[in-house]
Amino acid sequence: MGDLSDVYRSTRREICELVRSLPEDELHKEVPATRGWSIRDVVAHLTGDAACALEGDFPNDYFSAFGEPEVIPGLNDWTAKQVSDRADRSLDEVIAEWDSAGATLESMMHGDNPYPNGLPMFTDRILVTDIGVHQQDIFGALGIERARDSAPVKLG
């Protein structure tokens, strides 16, 4: 399985390869588990996750009060901003940002570089879980059933 950085890297690359191969109309298909978001929106969110982690911008209120309903709107606002901040960029630009941020993040996950101050100590697990969930979300939008027992799904 490798370490978390390997799992994140391989899943990120698989998602990028898949979405790059899709016709434009398929990028706009709604994903089943994240209502109102398209496949493209999911990629923008995952890119935003990586960029926010590098900036030390993480929804710590949500993770410190996990399961409490009053913190969910803050998390939803945070993820919605990730998507809206990338809405006017091309898919190639979003993926290029994710490639750059992802490579830096993977070095942090591997232990080569420290995370920014203020991130939860389990940030790597959050990001691997999120990428695994959203990979399945993309597959669901495309009617693909695969990788249900993949490393990020098992870790999540």
N, C-alpha and C positions, 0 to 999 in steps of 0.2 A: 504494500500500500504506500510506503514512503512516509515522509513527514507531512505535516499540514501544508507546508509551502508547496510541496510536490502535488498534493491533492488539489489545492487551489489553482496552481499554475495549469495543470492538465485540464481541469474543468473549465477554466477561463478560456483556454485555447480551443477546446471543443465547442464551446458556445460561440466564440467569435467565428470559427470556421463555418459552423452551421448557419449563423445569421448572415454572414457574407454571401452565402450561396443562395439565399432566398430571394425570390422576386419581390419587388416593392410591395405588392398587395399583401403578401404573406407576412411581411414585417408589421403590418397594421392589424393582424388578427388579434382579437382579445384573448388574453391568457385566462384559463379557467379559475385559478386560485387567487388571482389578484384582479378582481373585477374593476373594469374601467381602464386597465392598463393593456397596452399592446405588447407584442414581442419586443418592439423597439424601445418601448418605455422600460421594460425589464432590464434591457441592456444599459439604458441610461441610468437606472437605479443602481445596478451593480457597479457601474463606473463611478457613480457618486459615492457608493459605499467606500470604495478604495480611496478616492480623492479625499473624502471626509476623514477617513482614518489617518491619512498622512498629515492632515491639518490639525489633528487632535480634536476634531469636531464629531462627537459621537453622542447619541441620545442617552447619556448616563442616567438621567432621571428614569427613563424606561427600564434600564437594566438594574437599577438599584431597587426599583419597586415592581419588579417583574410580576405580571399577572394582575396588577391593580388597574381597574378600568380608567381611572382618572389620568393615567399617563399615556394612554393610547393615542389621544388626539395629538400630542406633541410628537410622537413617533411618526404618525401619519403626515404631519406637516413637514417634518424633516425629510421623509422619503419623497413626498410630492415636490419639494423644492429641488431635490436631486434631478427629478425627471424634467421639471419645467426649466431648470437652468441649462438643459441640453436639448431642448425642443427645437431650437433653430439651427442646430449643428447637423451636418450630414452624419450618416451612420459611420462612414470611414473616420470622421473626426472624433466621434465618440469612442470608437474602438481604439484609435490611436492614443487617446487620453487614457483609456483603460490599460492598454499595453504598457504605457509609461508608468502610471501609478501602480499597476499590478506588479511590475517587476520590482519596484522599490518595496512594496508591501510584502512581496514574497521573500525578499532578503530579511525583512524584519521577522516574518514568521519563522524563518530558518534560524534566526538568532544572530545573524551577521550585523544587524543594526538595531538600535533600540526603537521602541515605539515612542511617539510623542507623549508627553506627560498628560495624565488625565484620562487615558483610555482604560477600559476595564482590563483586568489581567487575562481575561479569556477572549479578547478581541479576535484572535486567530480562529477560535472555534465558532464565534458568531459569524464571521465572514465565510468560513467554509460551509457552515450550515445554510446560510442564506444563498450562497451560490448553488448548492445542491438542490435546495427547494425550488429556486427559480429556473434551474436547468429543467427540472421536471415540469414546471409551469410552461416553459417554452415547448417542450415535447408535447404536452397536453394540447396546446393550441394547434399544433401541427398534426395531431392524431398519431403521434409516435409513442409506442410503449417500449422503452428501453432504459437500461442503466438503473433499474429500480433497486438493485443491490450494490450500486456503485459506492466508492469510498465516501464521498460527501453525504450521501443518503444514510449510510451506516453511521457515520460520525454524528450526523444531525439527530 
